[in-house]
């Protein structure tokens, strides 16, 4: 396996990107101290217990290299956590640590990624890491082979939320979603954000890119419910502009740094919406009446994330990452500016998921639309997945959340 790992720790102003980058937008230097693709991965390799175990997995179809692709990413204390969706058979581990050698090590263990064991993780698309507590909030759909040609999805286990202490690897809570909230046979829990109240991570909001819902998990009550609205439904692709892309229901979800709003959009749609957290925190609230149409993004996107002053998201049509600035105007939000942060025709193609670590913004670009149509070559001759790190000069939305929300004292933060 050919893996490119950028170990240059003094890369500034894009000067030390040592990969096959063809173009990097001049706008990428706006408020960016450095940016480099740390990993270029032609395929996904795992740290097997021994070579015999790997050979057995290949022989039995438990590891099919072309069915493995990295989608989710979170970074904590310089450790990189990534997910590999079990859309297709042959994915041995769905939650992993990405080593400096470009090899994935199952997290928290091989045993906790055992397929068919409902006490283990079945299919993790994404997770959130709370830097204030060192806890990882993991969403597990419980369903596998949901995008496998010629195969029916396998509904192995109930969908669940697992909260785990990263340092000790101890599971602190497992919550199984009831079927009348999260369908055990059709859900695709995709992305998750946390909402702090009075110094504690009280709520989690989760997008469902199959059933077009936003789920609410209340940590204090250990209960869940959901909201649905037409704005969460899949939108038609724009002919001649979005050809070759994918469309699906609500996907990207981002929490504002003042914990006042959740932004959301459907996969590849240019429309951006927001819902106040005071609505989401109340079961049975009039969700549709409180929706804010923020405006139109510069293009279609997948995941997105809020920093302290900016909203970062992909623009598929330009193979780019943009950031938007919004201002609170009474009870509404309106996009004011949208600037390109970085772009490249090869290494920024289909930016999937974002993460913050300090003032570094990380993201995965994985050419997912080409993976879905079986157009990628996994024999090692080309790079298919890129892990990027950008110094953006601001912290993520969870930065010092405990101190900032004690006694409801959340300072006004201009977010967008």
C-alpha angles and dihedrals in degrees: 000000000000112000125177114207120181107216096172104123095182098060108143132175092002090292097126104046099135101189138090094282110156101186135007116189115248086227089064088081094062104117090339116124094187141347130187141158102244095187135030108186124188091190143347117273126183134210098244122198087242141340092262091059091051092049091049091050092051092047093049095044093248089122118040106168097205091057094060122089132156116241114153127053137181128167127206127172089347093305113125118217119193137179130220112199119228092223089134134026120270101055106131098187129021100188120045150157114242109224127212087255091060092250122130121233115196113249130247085356145315089261092056089058096053112142113233095018107113090200087063135060115279107177123356116183096171146348139188127232117209106213090196094064106016090239125142118212107206125191115206118189092198088218129103139184089034093145100034116127112236094008132099117232114262114226096202104162142004114276111258147178116229121196112198136180104235096206098049096026086225117150107232099182140003118194120188112205115230115243092242089062104033114021112236090208106040111022125123104186100195117169138010138201131181129231119208122212123177094348096311136097093246103163138033122200119203130188121220112208094189106042095032098236141129111220124208121207116193108205095194094051094033088224139119142207137164146226130215131190138163089252088069094059122105115269127218117260116249108251114239092010106056100028112148095022128112130247127204141145126281110336118146116064128174135180119221116238092244090054089235101113142030115210119206141173139176120252111287093353118133092211116102123199135184134201124194114246090227085069096046093048092062120072111227096018121153095261097173093053092055099047116122120205100218095187141255123319121220089259148331120312146179117206125010138183140198124231122190093280108009144052112223122201142152127259106206096190091061099033087237148122117234134188125210131204120212133181129209107243108184105295096342139074125216129183111243106175136007118193131184111243101183138343139182131163093225112024099037096048111135104355103209113178137009134209138181127219110175105312093333118108114208128191143173121229110190112159087241095173089058091047090052091054094044094245098130125098114220099181092103098260096110139029113250105170129044128191111204131194122194128180101223102172097242138080126241125264093267095056109131089343093154095058094039095054104040110127089001090291097147109156118225108266120187102231135182 
